[in-house]
Amino acid sequence: MGRVAPQQRIASAHVVLHGRYGDVSCYAQQRGICRQWVYREAAWVQEVLTHSPEECERLRTHVRQLQQRQAELQRLLTRAVVIDDDKQAEVATVGQARGVTLRDCRALLAVLIPGRVLSIATLGRRTQAAGVRAGQLLAVIDEVARQRVREAAADEIYVKDPVLMVVEPESLCWISGRLSEEISGTAWERELAVLPQLEQLMRDGGSGLAKGVALVNVQRQAQGREGVVDQGDHFHALRGGRVGVRQAERQTRTTLAKAEAADKELAACDRQGHKRTGPAVRASAAWKKAEQAMDHWQEQERLWQQTKEALQLFTPTGELNTRARAEAVLAETLPRLSDSAFAKSKRPLQQPEMLNYLDRVQHKIAALPFAQEIKEVAVHQEGLRRRPEALRGESPQAAVLRGILLMGAVVLAKAGAEGQQAVTAIRDILRRAYRASSLVECINSVLRMHQAGHRQMTQGLLDLKRLYWNCHTFESGRRRGSTPYQRLGVPWPEGLRWWDVLQLTPEQLREKLSTAEKTP
């Protein structure tokens, strides 16, 4: 009996003490022994447990130690990360998408798993394959995303060959980033023609992009469709004006310094008893020049401020701006600005497309299905909300505007649900009144930083960066907690991470997007 394994004796005791009717016979038959032997083994276990309390306590202590060890191992397991070859490839791919070099990725991995890191060449092949998959998957997502683009900002950036960039401003979704052999109207026409719902395009003064928009509008006109609103870029135009103001300021400071030097010369003559006729004439002339320079600086700064105000969506008194009002102000201010200092700003500001966004806002507000009086009040309320400086102070005009703001709130409150709907609709229109292509410059600046860390920028690497950007979650600002694809309205499966997307085939991704679109 001593040769019987303890596990078998314990099993016999379990069957005898806790088994159902007939279990002992089945157990004995399975082991090839008689029923009496099973009962003897069970009796032996009971005897050992009854007459060996020290052994029982030792076993209980051992069980508690094992349970504690198991809990500790379970806690460590929840914090453990298996850095196998696939995880290394994921780290390298994320690094490449964020502009980190493969050499730096490998150095960071070596900190975690020294001696077991894949080579740079292997990591490069893995990321290159991920870039190819990203391009195939983007073709599937673009079928959905491009249908939702109403406004876009376009520009080109040079990495070696030019890259045609298109960004949706509200979501900051990177719609297009294609290497091109040329920057021509035809190339931009192909890029914009795949955006069937595009209503407005913000662009800089590039001739190729301008021709591309014109070609798209010719094509739409032939199809009987409404053309794309070609909005000139205010960002680059206004940036040149600041240079002109600073130039006038520098000239003023220089002439003031000369006038002060002339005064010091005159004072020295008085102290030394020399003839002061010449120094006095020079000091007087210097101060006249300084006064003229100061007047010129103030005049140029005032005119430039009026020019900037003419391009705003709302006037300083909170009224919705119009093309006629803006053109009247520009016709007055631009000729009086210095040609040499403001040339880079005056030329683009004289183009008619710079004010197209005002026409679009007026057109969209007029198309809203609300009473005209309610729309006018809602627009004025929003204008005063955006220009709070007009309400400050004790001037009669500020008091009148505060009264208008109060009366407008009463009118909208009495309008009930219609008033609230009108306010919401008008705010959405005004929020989408884009007048600069600076948002595409945000993506361009990110790409420029990445370019500094890469030997060359291939189409696969661009696709990898574009997919990562559109799937990443914003961590700050009003877009915080959402991804560009989500803000654009692309039906995205819940919890689908960027790396998970890269593991799908185009057919699987298309099916997931279709399922997410049908899910309420």
Secondary structure, DSSP 8 states (H G I E B T S, - for coil): -TTS-HHHHHHHHHHHHH--TTHHHHHHHHHT--HHHHHHHHHHHHHHHHH-HHHHHHHHHHHHHHHHHHHHHHHHHHH-----HHHHHHHHHHHHHTT--HHHHHHHHHHHSTT----HHHHHHHHHHHHHHHHHHHHHHHHHHGGG-SEEEEEEEESSSEEEEEEETTTTEEEEEEE-S--SHHHHHHHHHT-TT--EEEE-S-HHHHHHHHHHHHHHHHTT----EEEE-HHHHHHHHHHHHHHHHHHHHHHHHHHHHHHHHHHHHHHHT---HHHHHHHHHHHHHHHHHHHHHHHHHHHHHHHHHHTSSB-TTS-B--HHHHHHHHHHHGGGS-HHHHHHHHHHHTSGGGGHHHHHHHHHHHTSSS-HHHHHHHHHHHHHHH-GGGG-SSSHHHHHHHHHHHHHHHHHHHHTHHHHHHHHHHHHHHHT-----HHHHHHHHHHHHHHTT-S---HHHHHHHHHHHHHS---SSTTTT--HHHHHT----TT--HHHHHTS-HHHHHHHHHHHHH--
